[in-house]
Amino acid sequence: MFANPMILFIQVMNSLSLAMNLFIIAAGLTLIFGVLRIVNFAHGAFYMVGAYIALSILRVTGDTNLGFLLGVLGAGALMGAMAFVVERGLLSRLYDKEHMLQLLFTFALVLVIKDLVKMIWGSGQYSIGAPPFLRGAVNLGISHYPKYALFLCVMGPIIAVAIWFFMERTRWGRILRAAREDRVMLNALGTDVKLVYSGVFVTGASLAAMGGALAAPRSAVDPGMDSLVIIDAFIIVIIGGLGSLLGSFVGALILGFLTVMGSIYLKEWVIVASYVMMVVILLVRPWGLFGKADEERH
């Protein structure tokens, strides 16, 4: 099938590009669950809103490098502000409630966001072009490869290292880990746990929105774009291990390669391949590849 090394190289790079874009989105979901212990069904909707915000910013600034940068950063900032309002005004009231209420709330949030998106931007499809400096292809020796796809391959590891450094090497990272383990004790030591929770939710939502803005040049921007990405994000988080950043990174790589290579080898079966893979992994390790069993946590 891949007798030509150039074709194999291109497919490997396509897998990496898709995987890193998915990781940026799934990292936010992992962060939210890891600290807040909430399965956020609205994460895909945040991703969608980020793409639309970037679209609106580019309409104002024009199709420029600066406009694209402002679009990505603006998507993260504006979605973060909206997430803060949602978390403080509504979600914070459900932290001590049963998980079903939290799931129902985030699912209801998806429906509300979808209707708001249709009211503001309509139900049509839009497209965003790559910024001028990332258009065209670059010679990688074996083959030429699109600059924008290569950019995504690089951004994923950079964001992964940045999150890891923040979580493992900073004071705020230690506070987040403490909030994950025992928020009552953390609060007793004088830390404002409410502020910590708000910061985590805002950061996770911002990552989802920036992922949507970065994905927009690769796919159409429409009110249904959240449906598939939230499924992919959940698959990544589940197979990698709930709350594990490394697990999300590895899970994104697995899903990226399975999606791209599976479309060649498995053809129509690629639709169910990811679910089969998830079931197999959970049968072997019910807590995911890098997750921890309950008895390991305590």
C-alpha positions in Angstrom: 0.0 0.0 0.0 2.8 2.4 0.9 5.5 1.2 -1.6 6.4 4.9 -2.2 8.3 6.3 0.9 7.1 9.8 0.0 3.4 8.7 0.4 4.1 7.0 3.7 5.9 10.1 4.9 3.0 12.4 4.0 0.5 10.1 5.8 2.6 10.0 8.9 2.8 13.8 8.9 -0.9 14.0 8.3 -1.4 11.7 11.3 0.8 13.9 13.5 -0.9 17.1 12.4 -4.3 15.7 13.2 -3.1 14.3 16.5 -1.6 17.5 17.7 -4.7 19.5 16.9 -6.8 17.0 18.8 -4.4 17.1 21.7 -4.7 20.9 22.1 -8.5 20.4 22.4 -8.3 17.3 24.6 -5.7 18.9 27.0 -8.4 21.3 28.2 -10.8 18.5 28.8 -8.2 16.6 30.7 -7.3 19.6 32.8 -10.9 20.3 33.8 -11.6 16.7 34.7 -8.3 16.3 36.5 -9.0 19.1 38.9 -12.7 19.7 38.9 -13.7 16.0 38.4 -16.4 17.1 35.9 -17.0 15.5 32.6 -17.6 18.6 30.4 -19.9 17.8 27.5 -19.8 21.4 26.5 -16.1 21.2 25.6 -16.9 20.6 21.9 -19.2 23.7 21.9 -16.3 25.8 23.3 -14.2 24.5 20.4 -16.9 25.6 18.0 -17.3 29.0 19.5 -13.6 29.5 19.3 -13.7 28.9 15.5 -16.5 31.4 15.1 -14.8 34.1 17.2 -11.6 33.7 15.1 -13.8 34.0 11.9 -15.4 37.3 13.2 -12.0 38.8 14.2 -10.5 38.0 10.8 -13.5 39.7 9.1 -12.5 42.9 11.0 -8.7 42.6 10.7 -8.5 41.2 7.3 -6.7 38.1 6.1 -3.3 38.9 7.6 -0.7 37.2 9.8 -1.6 39.6 12.7 -5.3 39.0 12.1 -4.9 35.2 12.4 -2.8 35.6 15.6 -5.4 37.9 17.1 -8.1 35.5 16.0 -6.5 32.6 17.9 -5.6 34.6 21.0 -9.0 36.4 20.9 -10.8 33.1 20.7 -9.1 31.9 23.8 -9.5 35.2 25.7 -13.2 35.7 24.9 -14.1 32.1 25.5 -12.3 32.2 28.7 -14.3 35.3 29.8 -17.5 33.5 28.9 -16.4 30.3 30.7 -15.7 32.4 33.9 -19.2 33.7 33.9 -20.7 30.2 33.3 -18.5 28.6 36.0 -19.0 31.3 38.7 -22.7 31.9 38.0 -23.9 28.3 37.3 -21.5 25.4 37.4 -20.0 26.3 40.8 -23.4 25.6 42.4 -23.1 21.9 41.2 -19.7 20.9 42.6 -21.2 19.2 45.6 -24.1 17.7 43.7 -24.3 14.3 42.2 -22.5 13.8 38.9 -25.7 13.3 36.9 -26.7 16.9 37.5 -23.3 18.1 36.3 -23.6 16.0 33.2 -27.1 17.3 32.5 -25.9 20.9 33.0 -23.0 20.6 30.5 -25.3 18.9 28.0 -27.9 21.6 28.4 -25.1 24.2 27.9 -24.3 22.5 24.5 -27.9 23.0 23.3 -27.9 26.7 24.5 -24.6 27.4 22.8 -25.6 25.8 19.5 -28.8 28.0 19.4 -26.8 31.1 20.2 -24.3 30.3 17.5 -27.1 29.9 14.9 -28.6 33.2 16.0 -25.4 35.1 15.8 -23.6 33.6 12.8 -26.4 31.6 11.0 -26.4 28.0 10.0 -24.2 28.2 6.9 -20.7 27.0 6.4 -17.7 29.3 6.5 -14.0 28.9 5.8 -10.9 30.5 7.2 -7.6 30.5 5.2 -4.2 29.8 6.7 -2.3 33.0 7.5 -0.1 34.2 4.7 3.2 33.2 6.3 1.9 29.6 6.7 0.6 29.1 3.1 2.3 26.9 0.6 4.6 24.0 1.4 8.1 23.5 2.8 10.7 21.0 1.5 11.3 18.4 4.2 13.8 16.4 2.1 11.6 13.4 1.4 8.7 15.5 0.2 7.1 18.9 0.3 4.6 19.4 3.1 2.0 22.1 3.8 3.4 24.7 6.1 0.2 25.0 8.2 -0.1 21.3 8.9 3.6 21.3 9.9 2.9 24.3 12.2 0.2 22.2 14.0 2.7 19.4 14.4 5.1 21.8 16.2 2.4 23.6 18.3 1.1 20.4 20.0 4.4 19.5 21.7 5.1 23.1 22.6 1.7 23.4 24.4 2.2 20.0 26.0 5.6 21.0 27.4 4.2 24.4 28.6 1.3 22.7 30.5 3.6 20.1 32.0 6.1 22.8 33.1 3.2 24.8 34.6 1.8 21.8 36.5 5.0 20.3 37.7 7.4 23.3 38.2 5.4 26.2 39.4 3.6 27.2 42.6 0.2 27.4 40.9 0.8 23.9 39.5 1.4 22.6 43.0 -1.8 24.3 44.1 -3.8 22.6 41.2 -2.4 19.2 42.2 -3.4 19.8 45.8 -6.9 20.9 44.7 -7.2 17.7 42.8 -6.2 15.6 45.8 -7.9 17.4 48.7 -9.7 20.7 48.2 -11.0 20.8 51.8 -7.5 20.7 53.2 -6.3 23.3 50.6 -9.1 25.6 51.5 -8.2 25.2 55.2 -4.6 26.2 54.4 -5.9 29.6 53.1 -6.0 29.1 49.4 -9.1 30.3 47.6 -10.3 27.1 46.0 -13.1 28.9 44.2 -10.5 31.0 42.4 -8.5 27.8 41.6 -11.5 26.1 40.1 -12.5 29.1 38.1 -9.0 29.4 36.7 -8.9 25.7 35.7 -12.3 25.9 33.9 -11.3 29.1 32.1 -8.0 27.6 31.0 -9.7 24.4 29.7 -12.3 26.4 27.8 -9.6 28.7 26.3 -7.6 25.7 25.1 -10.7 24.3 23.4 -11.5 27.6 21.7 -7.9 28.1 20.6 -8.0 24.5 19.2 -11.1 25.5 17.3 -9.5 28.6 15.8 -6.4 26.5 14.8 -8.6 23.8 13.3 -10.6 26.3 11.2 -8.2 26.5 8.3 -8.4 22.7 8.0 -12.1 22.2 8.1 -15.4 24.1 7.6 -16.8 26.3 10.3 -20.4 25.3 10.9 -22.8 24.7 13.8 -22.2 21.0 13.7 -18.4 21.0 14.0 -18.5 20.3 17.7 -20.2 16.9 17.4 -17.3 14.9 16.1 -14.6 16.6 18.0 -16.2 16.1 21.4 -16.3 12.4 20.6 -12.7 12.3 19.6 -11.7 14.3 22.7 -13.5 11.9 25.0 -11.9 8.9 23.3 -8.5 10.5 23.8 -9.1 11.3 27.4 -10.6 7.8 28.2 -7.9 5.7 26.5 -5.1 7.9 27.9 -6.4 8.0 31.4 -8.8 10.5 33.0 -6.8 13.5 34.2 -3.5 12.4 32.7 -1.7 15.0 30.4 0.7 12.4 29.1 -2.2 10.1 28.5 -4.0 12.7 26.4 -0.8 13.3 24.4 -0.3 9.6 23.7 -4.1 9.1 23.2 -4.1 11.9 20.6 -1.2 10.3 18.7 -3.0 6.9 18.7 -6.3 8.3 17.5 -4.6 10.5 14.9 -2.7 7.6 13.4 -5.7 5.4 13.6 -7.9 7.9 11.8 -5.5 8.7 9.0 -4.0 5.2 8.4 -7.3 3.6 9.1 -8.9 5.5 6.2 -6.4 3.8 3.9 -6.3 0.3 5.4 -9.7 -0.1 7.0 -11.7 2.1 4.7 -15.4 2.0 5.8 -14.4 0.2 9.1 -12.4 3.2 10.2 -15.7 4.6 11.7 -15.8 1.9 14.4 -12.1 1.3 14.7 -11.6 4.0 17.4 -14.4 2.6 19.5 -13.0 -1.0 19.2 -9.6 0.3 20.2 -11.1 2.1 23.2 -13.0 -1.0 24.3 -9.8 -3.2 24.0 -7.7 -0.8 26.0 -10.3 -0.5 28.7 -10.6 -4.2 29.0 -6.9 -4.4 29.7 -6.6 -1.2 31.7 -10.0 0.0 32.9 -8.5 3.3 34.1 -6.7 4.0 30.8 -3.1 3.8 29.6 -1.7 6.4 32.0 -4.6 6.7 34.5 -4.5 5.5 38.1 -6.9 3.0 39.6 -8.9 4.2 42.6 -6.8 2.2 45.0 -3.6 3.8 43.6 -5.0 7.3 44.2 -5.6 6.8 47.9 
